Amino acid sequence: MAETALVLKETLIAQPTTGIAFEVKQGQVLRVVLVEGPQVVDFDVFNSDNLKERFSSSVTRSNHGAHLTKGHTLTSIPPYLNPMFTITDDTVAHKANPQGTISHDLLFGRCNWRVRKEAYNSDSNGCQENIAGVIAKYGLEPEDVHDPLNIFMTTALNEAGKPIFIDPDAVAGDYLELQAEMNCLVAASICPGRSSGPVPHIVHFEIYERS
Ligand SMILES: [Zn+2]
């Protein structure tokens, strides 16, 4: 197949610690772009034509391992098991690290008010609450938030088998590019947790069509 050019249709800008929801049509291409610096993005996906069908962290982890990159597919929960997005580019330099950490995590779930209370003594929203807030207008409930792909989160298992994270390997200018394999509702949180590094940053979501 001949190479096709990507034509930018829309750029959505998400502020630190907020949630954002938007649709990506089948065949469109989404870039999740760091424009200022590193930032973890908790990335949930629903089939926008059947909101019961949503991303499965565990099925995708079984298929590809605990970290995703170019060529990997985000798969939906059973009984559907359909491709939702295919990762078509990943600019992050996956740096060698004695702890074995790698970017784009499927080990962790999503942070939430209880984690934030225990870790930071903070009464504030985590990614669970951010995503619940932006899916409400689609008729979805807090229980519909699911374990995400943690884009740019850099993680490993320690010697005890427990998930750990370090500051992201990703830098300003890096992006993850995903092609929609169905009509998708994306619900993402610009994670307020410490895994993004010491300073939170805005994230651009760029939607492209192939010419
Ligand atoms: Zn979070």
Residues whose N, C-alpha, C, O or C-beta is under 5 A from the ligand:
A	BS01	ZN	R110 C111 G126 C127 C191 P192 G193
